[in-house]
Amino acid sequence: MIVSPIWEYIGKTLKPFLKNIVSQFFFYFVVFGIFLGEAWAIEISSSLVQIESLQKMNNNIHLKKGVGFVIDKNRILTNLHTVKDSDKISIKGLGEKKYLSARIEFSGYDCDLAILKTSDEKFFYGKKKIETNFNSEISTGLVEIIGIEENLLKKYSGQVQGVRFESYGYFGIDFHKIIETGFEIKEGFSGSPAFIENQFVGVAFQTSKMKSRIIHRDVVAHFLKDIEDGVYDGFVELGFRFQIRASQNTKNYFRIPKNQTGVFITSTVKTSGFEKFLQPKDFLSEIDGVPVSDEGLLNSRAILEIFEKKYVGDLIKLRYFRNGKSIQKIHKLQKPYIFDFYRDREKVQIHCNGIELREMGRDTIDLYREDFASSLAYYYLYRIQDSLENFSDTKDFVFTNISTGFKRKERDEYENGIIESINSVVPENYHNIEKICKDKKNQFIQIKFIGINLPMVLKNPNFANP
């Protein structure tokens, strides 16, 4: 039988589509008994994506697993921490056998969100796209997280315990809105979509001590709107700190008008732009024409929430008092560079004569969290918080590995230590370290660590004997 070229073309085109449909039908048949009466959950399952992320580190391969889900424009939304610094990202739909290669298209480095793309558009045949755009308030209700666990469809559910602002990182930066639940999800479930009454409310991303945290859909909406122009600018962040509930005596002392409500500025964040005009002890009374209460609220909304909805380049109008005088200022919002300085947005590892160093920042702590002493982590937390007000471009570096010259027991005393100096020189950046390591004048390399009196001493392979 001779097959017409047009029918041959149609057959080749429809084959992957029909194959996917048959696969999805079989999957629905298997899970129907588990999710009987919850057709919406079974429908959602077709949008779920299993993610495997491989990272090479210290001659070892680390595998991270997570979940993502399909949204509009054939994009996959997931947590950034699952795929960040990966050497290889693989994805497959629930019930599918073959993994496909994927890449990060956008990194939400300040909100733990990422967009993945795959070059194989056939992957999206038959997959439901989850609608993320809802405007109703979230305060109470039964929240359900639908995801994949051990290659099976899984649902966790429980009551909302609160909606508030909380740090998305270990070091108290990047405060955004979260939904807290009263149940715990397993590791590898991060990136799963969460729902209340079948409506999308956010993305699961943290769990601890019988509580799970969900990235609020307002944060998701901000991220997705931000990348519409093809570039992720990030959140503008709150560029000042303030104190609420000032006493009337304090207000009188600083000549604040009678019955005037507001908050006192306590500090500003360097590189935010606010440090150019706001000063400690200024009394902030209005933002965009809306009065600030003594509790730091604007029409029952927190100041953080007002900034959460802003974008880089937006204008904001402040009214504040200084020495009894009312001042108005219109400010163009910008990203504080200092926050990026501590986010480890780039994967920076330095090799110096067999020594492996890493720039010290939030992601370094997260990566080596089990190995770090708690005192070291809190020490660095203090360093970051202090630097928000006293910013410098000097980086800290941590010793993570050594390939030669030291036995395991000999290096244990120094592992994960913060470097104070190399050959009596304080390293300011990785270019500075490379220069020190290439020095041919010194027969030995002495590395001094903060809090350790005895330095690590290595032979210098670059030493040129005169």
C-alpha positions in Angstrom: 0.0 0.0 0.0 1.3 3.4 -1.0 1.0 6.0 1.8 0.4 9.6 0.7 3.1 12.0 1.8 0.5 14.2 3.4 -0.9 11.3 5.5 2.7 10.3 6.4 3.3 13.8 7.6 0.1 13.9 9.7 1.0 10.5 11.2 4.4 11.7 12.3 2.9 14.9 13.7 0.1 13.2 15.7 2.1 10.2 16.9 3.8 12.0 19.9 0.5 13.8 20.7 -1.5 10.6 20.8 1.2 8.7 22.7 1.1 11.4 25.4 -2.7 11.3 25.5 -2.7 7.5 25.9 0.0 7.8 28.7 -2.1 10.4 30.5 -5.3 8.2 30.2 -3.4 5.3 31.7 -2.1 7.5 34.5 -5.7 8.8 35.3 -6.9 5.2 35.5 -4.2 4.4 38.0 -4.7 7.3 40.3 -8.5 7.5 40.0 -8.9 5.2 43.0 -6.6 7.3 45.1 -8.2 10.6 44.4 -11.8 9.4 43.9 -14.2 12.4 44.0 -11.4 14.9 43.4 -11.4 15.2 39.6 -9.7 18.6 39.8 -6.7 17.1 41.6 -6.3 14.5 38.9 -6.6 17.2 36.2 -3.9 19.2 38.0 -1.6 16.2 38.0 -1.2 16.5 34.2 0.6 19.8 34.7 3.1 18.4 37.3 6.7 18.0 36.4 9.4 15.9 38.1 12.7 17.6 38.3 16.2 16.2 38.9 19.2 18.5 39.3 22.8 17.3 39.2 25.6 19.3 40.6 29.3 18.4 40.7 31.0 19.6 43.9 34.3 18.5 45.5 34.6 15.5 43.0 31.2 14.3 44.2 27.8 14.4 42.3 24.9 15.8 44.3 21.3 15.0 43.2 18.5 17.3 44.1 14.9 16.4 43.4 11.9 18.8 43.2 8.6 19.5 41.5 7.5 22.1 39.0 4.3 22.7 37.1 3.3 24.0 33.7 2.0 27.5 33.3 1.2 29.7 30.3 3.6 30.0 27.3 4.8 26.4 27.8 6.9 27.4 30.9 7.7 25.4 34.0 7.6 27.2 37.4 9.6 25.8 40.3 11.8 26.7 43.2 15.2 28.2 42.3 17.0 26.4 45.1 16.2 23.0 43.4 18.0 23.9 40.2 20.5 26.6 41.1 24.2 25.9 40.3 23.1 22.7 38.5 25.4 21.1 35.9 22.4 19.2 34.4 18.6 19.6 34.8 16.2 16.8 33.8 12.4 16.9 33.7 9.6 14.5 33.0 5.8 14.5 33.4 4.1 12.4 36.0 3.7 8.8 34.6 6.3 9.4 31.8 9.4 7.3 31.5 11.8 9.5 29.6 13.6 12.5 31.1 14.3 15.5 28.9 17.0 18.1 29.3 15.9 21.6 30.6 17.5 24.9 31.3 16.9 27.9 33.6 15.3 30.7 31.6 14.8 33.1 34.6 16.2 33.0 38.1 14.2 34.7 40.9 17.3 34.9 43.1 15.4 37.0 45.7 12.2 35.0 45.9 13.3 31.4 45.3 11.4 31.1 42.0 12.6 29.9 38.6 11.3 29.4 35.1 12.5 26.3 33.2 12.3 25.7 29.5 12.9 22.7 27.3 13.6 22.7 23.6 11.3 19.8 23.1 7.8 21.4 22.7 6.3 17.9 22.4 6.7 17.7 26.2 3.8 20.0 26.7 1.3 18.1 24.6 -1.8 17.2 26.7 -0.5 19.0 29.8 -2.8 21.4 31.7 -1.5 24.9 32.3 -2.2 26.1 35.9 -3.8 29.5 36.1 -1.8 31.6 38.6 -3.7 34.9 38.4 -6.2 35.2 41.2 -6.9 38.4 43.3 -9.0 37.2 46.3 -7.6 37.6 49.8 -6.0 34.6 51.6 -6.4 34.4 55.3 -8.0 31.1 56.3 -9.0 27.8 54.8 -7.9 24.3 53.9 -4.7 24.5 51.8 -3.8 21.5 49.6 -0.4 21.0 48.1 -0.4 18.6 45.0 2.9 17.2 43.9 5.0 14.1 43.2 6.6 11.9 45.8 8.5 8.7 44.8 7.0 8.9 41.3 3.5 8.9 42.6 0.8 11.7 42.9 0.7 12.9 46.4 -1.4 15.5 48.3 -0.7 17.2 51.6 -3.4 19.2 53.2 -4.1 21.3 56.4 -5.3 24.6 57.7 -3.7 27.9 56.9 -2.0 29.1 60.2 -1.1 32.5 59.0 -0.2 34.9 56.2 2.8 37.2 56.9 6.1 38.5 55.8 9.1 36.3 56.5 12.7 36.1 55.3 13.1 33.8 52.2 16.8 33.3 53.1 18.9 32.3 56.0 20.4 35.7 56.6 17.4 37.9 57.2 17.2 39.5 53.8 14.5 39.2 51.1 11.4 39.5 53.2 8.3 38.5 51.2 4.8 37.2 51.9 4.4 33.6 52.9 1.5 31.3 53.8 2.2 29.1 56.8 0.5 25.7 57.2 0.3 23.3 60.1 1.7 20.2 58.3 5.1 19.1 57.1 6.0 18.0 53.5 8.9 15.8 52.6 12.1 17.0 51.0 11.8 16.9 47.2 8.2 18.2 47.3 9.4 21.8 46.9 8.0 23.6 43.9 4.6 21.9 44.1 1.5 24.1 43.5 -0.8 24.9 46.5 -4.5 25.5 46.3 -7.4 26.7 48.5 -10.9 25.7 47.2 -9.2 24.6 43.9 -7.7 28.1 43.3 -3.9 28.5 43.1 -2.5 30.3 46.1 1.3 29.7 45.9 4.3 27.4 45.6 5.6 25.2 48.4 9.2 25.9 49.3 10.2 25.3 52.9 9.3 22.8 55.6 10.4 22.4 59.2 9.1 21.4 62.6 5.6 20.3 61.4 5.1 23.5 59.4 5.3 24.1 55.7 5.7 27.5 54.0 4.3 28.5 50.7 5.5 31.3 48.5 2.4 33.6 48.3 0.8 34.0 44.9 1.3 37.8 45.1 5.1 37.1 45.0 4.6 34.7 42.1 2.6 37.3 40.2 5.3 39.9 40.8 8.0 37.6 39.5 6.0 36.7 36.4 5.1 40.3 35.6 8.8 41.3 36.1 10.1 38.9 33.5 7.6 40.0 30.8 10.2 42.3 29.2 12.7 39.4 29.1 14.8 40.6 32.1 14.4 39.9 35.8 15.0 43.1 37.7 14.0 41.7 41.1 12.2 43.2 44.1 13.2 46.7 45.2 13.3 45.7 48.9 12.7 48.0 51.8 15.6 50.5 51.9 15.2 51.6 55.5 14.5 50.3 59.0 12.0 51.8 61.4 10.7 51.6 64.9 6.9 51.6 65.7 4.9 52.7 68.7 6.9 55.7 69.7 5.8 57.3 73.0 4.2 60.8 73.1 7.2 62.0 75.1 9.5 60.8 72.3 7.4 62.6 69.7 7.4 65.8 71.7 11.2 65.7 72.2 11.7 65.5 68.4 9.0 68.2 67.8 6.5 66.0 66.0 3.2 67.8 65.6 0.4 66.9 68.0 -1.7 63.8 67.0 0.6 63.1 64.1 1.0 59.3 63.5 4.0 57.6 62.0 7.2 55.7 62.7 10.8 56.7 63.4 13.5 55.8 60.9 16.3 54.0 62.7 18.7 53.3 59.8 19.0 53.1 56.0 20.3 50.5 53.7 23.4 51.4 51.7 23.0 51.5 47.9 19.2 51.6 48.2 19.0 55.4 47.4 17.1 56.1 50.7 20.4 56.7 52.4 20.8 59.9 50.3 18.0 61.7 51.9 16.6 59.8 54.9 18.3 60.0 58.3 18.0 58.2 61.6 15.4 59.9 63.8 13.3 61.2 60.8 9.6 60.6 61.5 7.9 59.0 58.5 4.2 60.0 58.3 3.0 59.3 54.8 3.8 57.0 51.9 2.1 57.8 48.5 -0.3 60.1 50.3 -1.5 57.5 52.7 -1.0 58.2 56.4 1.3 55.8 58.3 -0.1 54.7 61.7 2.0 54.4 64.9 1.9 50.6 64.2 3.6 51.1 60.8 0.4 50.3 58.8 -1.2 52.0 55.8 -4.9 51.3 55.7 -4.2 48.1 57.7 -1.4 47.1 55.3 2.2 46.8 56.4 4.9 49.0 54.9 6.6 45.9 53.6 3.4 45.0 51.7 3.4 48.4 49.9 7.0 47.9 48.7 6.2 44.3 47.7 3.9 45.6 45.0 6.4 48.1 43.6 8.9 47.5 40.7 12.3 48.8 39.9 11.9 52.3 38.4 8.5 53.0 40.1 8.2 56.3 41.9 7.3 56.5 45.6 6.4 59.7 47.5 7.4 60.0 51.2 6.4 62.7 53.8 8.5 62.9 56.9 9.5 65.3 59.7 13.0 66.4 60.7 13.5 68.8 63.6 9.8 69.7 63.5 9.9 70.5 59.7 7.7 68.7 57.2 9.6 67.3 54.2 8.3 65.7 51.0 10.4 63.6 48.7 9.7 61.7 45.5 12.1 58.8 45.1 12.7 56.5 42.1 13.0 53.0 43.4 16.1 50.9 42.7 17.6 47.6 43.8 20.0 47.8 46.7 23.2 46.4 45.2 24.3 45.2 48.7 21.6 42.6 48.8 22.9 41.0 45.6 26.4 41.1 47.2 25.3 38.5 49.7 23.0 36.4 47.5 25.8 34.4 45.7 24.0 35.0 42.4 27.0 33.6 40.6 28.7 30.2 41.3 32.1 31.4 42.4 34.7 28.8 43.4 38.4 29.6 43.4 41.2 27.0 43.2 44.5 28.1 44.6 47.3 25.6 44.5 45.1 22.7 45.4 42.9 24.7 47.8 39.2 25.3 47.1 37.7 28.5 48.3 34.2 29.9 47.9 32.7 33.3 48.3 30.9 33.5 51.6 27.2 34.3 51.3 23.7 33.0 51.8 24.0 30.2 49.3 27.3 29.0 50.6 25.8 28.6 54.1 22.8 26.8 52.5 25.1 24.5 50.5 27.3 23.5 53.4 24.7 24.0 56.2 25.2 20.5 57.8 28.9 21.1 58.0 28.9 24.6 59.4 29.1 25.2 63.1 26.1 27.2 64.2 28.4 29.8 65.7 30.0 30.4 62.3 26.6 30.8 60.7 25.5 33.3 63.3 28.8 35.2 63.1 28.3 35.7 59.4 24.7 36.7 59.9 26.0 39.5 62.1 28.5 40.5 59.4 25.7 40.8 56.8 23.3 42.8 59.0 26.1 45.1 60.0 27.1 45.6 56.4 23.6 46.7 55.4 24.4 50.0 57.1 28.2 50.0 56.8 28.7 48.7 53.3 32.1 47.8 51.7 33.1 45.8 48.6 35.3 43.5 50.6 34.2 39.8 50.3 34.7 37.1 52.8 35.9 33.7 51.6 35.5 30.2 53.2 37.8 27.3 52.8 35.8 24.3 51.5 38.3 21.7 50.3 41.9 20.8 49.6 43.2 18.3 47.1 46.9 18.0 48.1 49.4 18.4 50.9 47.1 17.7 53.9 45.6 14.6 55.3 41.9 14.5 56.2 42.4 14.8 59.9 44.9 17.7 59.4 42.5 19.8 57.4 39.5 19.2 59.7 40.5 22.1 62.0 40.3 24.5 59.1 37.4 23.2 57.0 34.6 25.8 56.5 36.7 28.5 58.2 36.5 32.1 57.1 39.9 33.4 55.8 41.4 36.3 57.6 44.6 36.6 55.5 46.8 34.8 53.0 50.5 35.5 53.5 49.5 38.4 55.7 47.4 40.0 52.9 43.6 40.4 53.5 41.8 39.1 50.4 39.2 41.6 49.1 38.0 39.7 46.0 38.8 36.6 44.0 41.1 38.5 41.7 43.1 39.5 44.7 43.3 35.8 45.8 44.5 34.7 42.4 47.3 37.2 42.5 48.4 36.0 45.9 48.4 32.4 44.8 50.5 33.1 41.7 53.2 34.9 43.8 56.6 33.3 43.2 58.5 35.1 46.0 57.2 33.0 49.0 58.3 29.4 49.6 55.2 28.8 51.7 51.6 29.9 51.7 50.2 30.8 55.1 46.4 30.9 55.4 45.2 32.5 58.6 41.6 31.9 59.6 39.3 34.0 61.8 39.3 32.5 65.3 42.1 30.1 64.7 45.6 31.1 65.9 47.7 28.5 64.1 47.7 29.1 60.3 47.4 26.5 57.6 50.8 26.2 55.9 51.3 24.8 52.4 54.2 24.6 50.0 54.0 27.1 47.2 54.4 25.2 43.9 55.1 28.5 42.1 58.1 29.3 44.3 61.1 30.3 42.2 64.2 29.5 44.1 66.7 32.4 43.5 
